[in-house]
Amino acid sequence: MHIHILGICGTFMGGLALIARAAGHKVTGCDTGVYPPMSTQLEEQGIDLTEGFGAGQLALQPDLFVVGNVVSRGNPLMEAILDQGLPYTSGPQWLGENILQGQHVLAVAGTHGKTTTSSMLAWILEQAGLEPNFLIGGIAPGLKVSARYNPAKPLFVIEADEYDTAFFDKRSKFVHYRPRTAILNNLEYDHADIFANLEAIETQFHHLVRMIPSNGLIIRPSDAPALDHVLARGCWSPVQTFGPDGMWRYTPGNQPTHFIPSFHGASYPPVCWNITGEHNRMNALAAIAAAHHAGVSIEHAIKALSSFSGVKRRMEVRGVVNDITVYDDFAHHPTAIATTLQGLRHVVGPARILAVIEPRSNTMKLGTMAAQLPQALELADLTFCFGETTGKHALGWNPNEVLAPLGKRATSFSNHAALVKALKDAAQPGDHILIMSNGSFGGIHVALLEALGSP
C-alpha cells in the first residue's frame, strides 16, 4: 500500500512514517518547513518528502492519505482530497488499525512525563532482551531512534497523548491505541485550546479506561484526585498504584542519585543514576510496574534503569563555558517548570539558577496558567521570560505584570539578541542556566554558549 502522510515532520507523524515503512508500505509525505534532522531520518528510510501542502500532490495517487492534526480545513491539499472524495484517515486511527492490532500495547498517558516514562519503559524492555516496538515523542540516547517496528515482536510501547486526533476526529489520540497495560501518570488541566476545563480531559481519560481489558492493568499514582474522578466513572481492570513509598536519597553535589524502590512492602536494590527530580523517581516507578506486567522482574528493571541516560531535551546539558552550565529542557507547563527546578536545585545546592522560559504552548500563550508561573519559578535566583509580541507565537498576556511577584528577580524580553546579552551580563562562574521551552527557542542555546565564550 502507498500512503501519503500530511504533516509528516511532526514527532508523532514522522515516527508513524518510519513504522509504516518498516511494515512494508510505500510512504511519502509532505509538510511545511521540511528540514533536518527529521527530514534526514525519513529520507534515509526511502521516504520522499514534498515541501508544502499543494493540491498537485494528488498526482502521486496514493492508496490512502494519512492526516496529521496540524492539518485543518482550508489546507489546499486537504480540500482537494475532500472535493474528490479520496480515502483519508488520521494518524492514530491508521496506527491503531494497521499496527497495534494483535500487539501487547503499553501506553503511557498523563499531563507530564510521557516521553521520559515511555523511554524508560522501552529501555527496560530492551535491556531485558524483548526488543520492543515503540513510538515515543523524543529520543533516548540508548534507543537511538524515536520509533521502531518489527511485526515479529509482540510488545509496543507508545506515548499516549491526550491531544485531539485530527480536525475530523476531536477525540484524544490515545483512544485509538487500546492498551493492555496503561500508565496514567498524572492528570492536570492543559491544552486550553481544545479542552474547556479539567473535566473535559477527565472524560477523554475515562474513554481510554473503558478500552482496557479485564486482564489488563492500570498503573496510576496514589495521590491524583483527577484520576480518582476518572476511575470513579467506571473501571473494569486491575489497578496498581505507585507513590512516594520508596526511599529517595540524594548525594551531595553532582554525584548520582540513589533511589530505592518499594513494591508491596518489599524493598529492592537501588537505582543509581544521574537523573534529577522526584518526578523522575515517580516516572521510574511507573515504568518498573509496567515492565513487570510485561514479564520483566523488578530486579532486572532496576538494573536496566541504572544505565538509563535520560532523554534529549530533558535536563540535557548543552554545554559548559567558563564554569557556567547551560541546560535544555522541554518543561512548559507550570507544574513541569516547578518540578524541573526542584530537581536541579537538589543537585546544585546553593549555586545560582538562572531560569529562562518561553511560554510557547497554546495553553501558555493563551495565559490560562500564567498566574501559576511566579510560584513555579520560586526556586530560581533569576528568571528571564521570552515572549513574542506579534505573530502566531505572540503571548496574550503581559509577562511583566504576571511575574511582578518575583520583583527584580524577573525580567522579560521580546528579542532573542537582547535576551542573550542580558543572560551573558548576568551569568557568573558556577551558575546554572536552565532554558525551558517546548519549541526550538530560535536556537538560543547555541547563541548563548557562543556569547558566554566570547570576550
Secondary structure by P-SEA (a helix, b strand, c coil): cbbbbcccccaaaaaaaaaaaaacccccccccccccaaaaaaaaacbbbbcccccccccccccbbbbccccccccaaaaaaaaaccccccaaaaaaacccccccccccccccaaaaaaaaaaaaaaaaccccccccccccccccccbbbbccccbbbbbcccccccccccccccccccccbbbccccccccccccccaaaaaaaaaaaaaaccccbbbbbbcccaaaaaaaaacccbbbbbbcccbbbbbcccccbbbbbbbcccccccccccccccaaaaaaaaaaaaaaaaacccaaaaaaaaaaccccccccccccccccbbbbbbccccaaaaaaaaaaaaaaccccbbbbbbccccccccccccccccccccccccbbbbbbbcccccccccccccccccccccccccccaaaaaaaaaaaccccbbbbbbccccccaaaaaaaaaaacc
